[in-house]
């Protein structure tokens, strides 16, 4: 006779898509309030910002958090090779989504920053799901409000160092610029996997003027992901309180991640992306986001799947998987 309480909670008991849906990997829902997160023992909290109002290209990333949650049932919290369970290590929860104000990045980001500050106040790792890349802005502002000297690693095809776009300071082209404005030291920022064909002179000049390190895609082809990880950690962790990781799904080759606003021909492979994430997260994180997943622009679930996997890998290696 089947038991209603299996000894192995990581074992399948029915269809993957059976039962209630909505949270990332079926993590329990806990509001983004520090007292409730502490009471739940949460050491990681997923938080969605389904915002997509400053995009200069194809839209659809406002479906990103939902898309990644929907396909996350394909993943287990348990990694059999490492005999490691993220649920045991972090007691992760899902805080739901920011209450977005359509077309208003300033007020939306005020709300998002306040929620992420609550997650940080509870001692939990904020795992933010976008949304376009502008959602990194409230996340780094929240991290900077808590940490005096954070480092930052960006994995992206784009530099994202635009001063503004048509006068809009909170554009998805500006998250690194706004992180500098928030107090991140440019000398402790590393931009990884950048494509030479997809960045204007102005953004490269900003990096050069401020001393931001750029690791080009071609350098990863030549030297490999292990070199890129070592270089990024050497810079971003040198004397800092830790690292914030922002991962833009358009850093991947369009063959691996077509569901994004600016697909990248010749970008990273999925395996290279996972190697980078594991390497830069292995010494712990201050926070992480996964952005620019646009499920409606992909005829398959593969972009959302790799986005969800990156979020899971970041949590796992932050918590000690592979050590």
PyMOL commands that set and color helices and strands:
alter all, ss='L'
color gray80, all
select helices_A, chain A and resi 24-26+34-40+61-74+86-90+105-121+133-146+175-182+186-188+196-198+201-210+217-223+225-236+249-251+270-281+295-297+302-318
alter helices_A, ss='H'
color red, helices_A
select strands_A, chain A and resi 28-29+44-49+78-79+84-85+93-97+125-130+151-155+189-194+213-216+243-248+287-291
alter strands_A, ss='S'
color yellow, strands_A
deselect
rebuild
show_as cartoon
